[in-house]
């Protein structure tokens, strides 16, 4: 800045509105917390390990609970059921795998209040599609292993 004050002009026919606006401008604004600060607070409550996360992935179905999209390592993210901003923890009980599109749409909505309203294509299948060539190659491989 160039050292000059910025002047704000407040006009209104009602004096009370002007006084209220001046008081609002005079009060200092509290800075918002960053995501890292929320995560630090959540991890102080509880945290999870990578082995707990992978164990949870093995037990749960590989489908997004909101939009039924098949999950894989390209489109799956960790979602906090109770958002960190709402006081949720980072424990494994508060984490679920969902697709990143639902995670972006859900934001800080609690998991039991969020409902998926959009329609998106289902580009990923849960089970890989096998081609006839694959079956033929595997049959030959099994014959060779049986003969040896």
Residue pairs with C-beta under 8 A, 6 or more apart in sequence:
8 25
10 18
10 21
10 22
11 18
12 18
12 21
33 85
35 84
38 84
38 85
39 84
39 90
41 84
42 80
42 84
42 88
42 89
42 90
43 89
43 90
45 89
45 90
45 91
46 89
46 90
46 91
46 94
47 89
47 90
47 91
48 90
48 91
48 92
48 95
52 92
53 78
53 92
53 95
56 92
56 95
56 97
57 97
60 96
60 97
62 70
62 71
62 72
62 126
63 69
63 70
63 71
63 126
64 70
64 71
64 97
64 98
64 99
64 102
65 96
65 98
66 98
66 99
66 102
66 106
66 114
66 115
66 116
67 99
67 101
67 102
67 116
67 118
67 120
68 122
69 75
69 99
69 101
69 102
69 120
69 122
69 124
70 122
70 124
70 125
70 126
71 97
71 98
71 99
71 124
72 124
74 124
75 99
75 100
75 101
75 124
76 97
76 98
76 99
76 100
77 97
77 98
77 99
77 100
77 103
78 95
78 96
78 97
79 95
79 96
79 97
79 98
79 102
79 103
79 106
79 111
80 88
80 90
80 94
80 95
81 88
81 94
81 95
81 96
81 110
81 111
82 88
82 89
82 94
82 110
82 111
83 107
83 108
83 109
83 110
84 90
85 108
86 108
86 110
88 94
96 111
98 106
101 120
102 114
102 116
105 114
105 116
105 118
106 114
